[in-house]
Amino acid sequence: MTRRLATAGRRILDGCAVLIVAAGLGLAIHSHLATDLIVRSGSMAPAVPVGALVTVEGIARDELRPGMVVTVAEGPGILVTHRVHRVVDHEGQLYLELKGDANRTPDPVLVPATAVVGRVTAVVPYLGFGLAALSMPAGQLTLLAVVALLVACGWLLEDLAAGAQPAVPAARTRTRHVPT
């Protein structure tokens, strides 16, 4: 293995390790700055698949329109992300009829607009699985193990390249034959 190839391989592995750490930190920081949710059911597929990470931003009640994807609190600890099917004004109060894209019929109960947590502004398919994994010790250890493996592979490449270098030939000396 040539030294140049080993150096390039080492740089690639180091770059991958840096990208993994940066992505993990970026995801952690983003999840603390925004309201991110992980989709756990397929009721909004294919627009919002299971395991998607969705970012939710607040919205004024008078801005709610049919077609918007919103997250509502249906009870303590129960959040539902569905599309607004229609907005109903009942005795001066706004209610939403919601429907999951994959569902044939709208949800059976109207939800008060006051239960809206926010409007979905971003959907990143499958990234929720990664965030869920990083929130557990096993996921964090896996990330550290992958980074450590990349660094160790870089060191191995470096050692292989150093061992494959041709030895420097000894200096040749010429002797002259001088007639006597």
C-alpha positions as CSV (number, residue, x, y, z in Angstrom):
1,M,0.0,0.0,0.0
2,T,1.4,3.3,-0.9
3,R,1.8,6.1,1.6
4,R,-0.3,8.4,-0.6
5,L,-3.2,5.9,-0.7
6,A,-3.0,5.4,3.1
7,T,-2.9,9.1,3.7
8,A,-6.0,9.6,1.5
9,G,-7.8,6.7,3.3
10,R,-6.9,8.1,6.7
11,R,-8.3,11.5,5.7
12,I,-11.5,10.0,4.4
13,L,-12.0,8.0,7.7
14,D,-11.2,11.1,9.8
15,G,-13.6,13.1,7.8
16,C,-16.3,10.5,8.3
17,A,-15.7,10.5,12.0
18,V,-15.9,14.3,12.2
19,L,-19.2,14.2,10.1
20,I,-20.8,11.6,12.4
21,V,-19.9,13.6,15.5
22,A,-21.0,16.9,13.9
23,A,-24.3,15.4,12.8
24,G,-25.0,13.9,16.2
25,L,-24.3,17.2,17.9
26,G,-26.3,19.2,15.4
27,L,-29.2,16.9,15.8
28,A,-29.0,17.2,19.6
29,I,-28.8,21.0,19.4
30,H,-31.7,21.3,16.9
31,S,-33.9,19.0,19.1
32,H,-33.4,21.4,22.0
33,L,-34.0,24.6,20.0
34,A,-37.1,23.4,18.1
35,T,-40.1,21.2,18.8
36,D,-39.2,18.0,17.1
37,L,-41.4,14.9,17.2
38,I,-40.9,11.4,16.0
39,V,-43.7,9.9,14.0
40,R,-44.7,6.5,15.5
41,S,-47.6,5.4,13.3
42,G,-48.3,5.2,9.6
43,S,-51.5,7.2,9.5
44,M,-49.8,10.0,7.6
45,A,-47.9,7.9,5.1
46,P,-46.5,8.4,2.5
47,A,-46.1,12.2,3.2
48,V,-44.9,11.6,6.7
49,P,-43.5,8.0,7.1
50,V,-43.0,6.1,10.4
51,G,-39.8,7.2,12.0
52,A,-39.8,10.6,10.4
53,L,-38.6,13.6,12.4
54,V,-41.0,16.4,12.2
55,T,-40.4,20.0,13.2
56,V,-43.4,21.8,14.6
57,E,-43.8,25.6,14.9
58,G,-46.5,27.5,16.6
59,I,-49.4,28.9,14.5
60,A,-52.2,31.4,15.3
61,R,-55.6,29.8,15.4
62,D,-57.0,32.1,12.7
63,E,-54.2,30.9,10.3
64,L,-55.4,27.2,10.4
65,R,-56.5,26.1,7.0
66,P,-57.6,22.8,5.4
67,G,-54.6,20.9,4.0
68,M,-52.2,22.0,6.7
69,V,-50.4,19.3,8.7
70,V,-50.7,20.1,12.4
71,T,-49.8,18.4,15.6
72,V,-52.5,18.5,18.3
73,A,-52.5,17.4,22.0
74,E,-55.3,14.9,22.4
75,G,-54.6,14.2,26.0
76,P,-51.7,14.2,28.5
77,G,-48.7,13.0,26.6
78,I,-50.7,12.1,23.5
79,L,-49.8,14.1,20.4
80,V,-51.3,13.4,17.0
81,T,-50.0,14.7,13.7
82,H,-52.7,14.8,11.0
83,R,-53.8,16.9,8.1
84,V,-56.6,19.5,8.7
85,H,-59.6,18.2,6.8
86,R,-61.8,21.1,7.6
87,V,-62.2,24.0,10.1
88,V,-65.5,24.2,11.9
89,D,-66.8,27.3,13.7
90,H,-69.2,26.1,16.4
91,E,-70.8,28.7,18.7
92,G,-67.8,31.0,18.3
93,Q,-65.2,28.3,18.9
94,L,-62.9,26.9,16.2
95,Y,-62.7,23.1,15.9
96,L,-60.7,21.0,13.5
97,E,-61.7,17.9,11.7
98,L,-58.4,16.0,11.2
99,K,-57.6,13.1,8.9
100,G,-54.5,11.0,8.4
101,D,-53.4,10.8,4.8
102,A,-53.4,7.0,5.0
103,N,-56.8,6.8,6.7
104,R,-60.0,6.4,4.7
105,T,-62.1,8.6,6.9
106,P,-61.5,11.7,9.1
107,D,-60.9,11.3,12.8
108,P,-64.2,10.6,14.6
109,V,-63.9,13.6,17.0
110,L,-63.5,17.3,16.3
111,V,-60.5,18.8,18.1
112,P,-60.6,22.3,19.5
113,A,-58.2,24.7,17.9
114,T,-56.8,25.4,21.3
115,A,-55.3,21.9,21.3
116,V,-53.1,22.7,18.4
117,V,-49.4,22.4,19.3
118,G,-48.2,23.8,16.0
119,R,-48.0,23.4,12.2
120,V,-45.5,20.8,10.8
121,T,-42.8,22.8,8.9
122,A,-40.3,20.1,8.2
123,V,-40.3,16.4,7.7
124,V,-37.1,14.3,7.5
125,P,-37.9,10.7,6.8
126,Y,-36.3,8.1,9.1
127,L,-34.2,10.7,11.0
128,G,-36.5,10.2,14.0
129,F,-35.1,6.6,14.3
130,G,-31.6,8.2,14.7
131,L,-32.7,10.7,17.3
132,A,-34.5,8.0,19.2
133,A,-31.4,5.9,19.2
134,L,-29.2,8.8,20.4
135,S,-31.5,9.5,23.3
136,M,-30.7,6.0,24.7
137,P,-27.3,5.0,26.2
138,A,-27.0,2.1,23.8
139,G,-27.3,4.5,20.8
140,Q,-24.8,6.9,22.3
141,L,-22.3,4.0,22.9
142,T,-22.9,2.8,19.3
143,L,-22.1,6.2,17.9
144,L,-18.9,6.4,20.0
145,A,-17.9,2.9,18.9
146,V,-18.4,3.8,15.2
147,V,-16.2,6.9,15.6
148,A,-13.6,4.9,17.5
149,L,-13.6,2.2,14.8
150,L,-13.1,4.9,12.1
151,V,-10.2,6.4,14.0
152,A,-8.6,2.9,14.6
153,C,-8.9,2.0,10.9
154,G,-7.2,5.3,10.1
155,W,-4.3,4.4,12.4
156,L,-4.1,0.9,10.9
157,L,-3.9,2.4,7.4
158,E,-1.1,4.7,8.5
159,D,0.8,1.7,10.1
160,L,0.4,-0.4,7.0
161,A,1.7,2.4,4.8
162,A,4.7,2.9,7.0
163,G,5.5,-0.8,7.0
164,A,5.2,-1.0,3.2
165,Q,7.7,1.7,2.5
166,P,10.7,0.4,0.7
167,A,13.9,0.4,2.8
168,V,16.3,3.1,1.8
169,P,19.2,1.3,0.1
170,A,22.6,1.6,1.7
171,A,24.9,4.1,0.0
172,R,27.1,2.3,-2.5
173,T,30.8,3.1,-2.3
174,R,33.0,2.7,-5.3
175,T,36.4,1.5,-4.9
176,R,39.0,2.3,-7.4
177,H,41.7,-0.1,-8.3
178,V,44.9,1.8,-8.3
179,P,47.8,0.0,-10.0
180,T,50.8,-0.3,-7.9
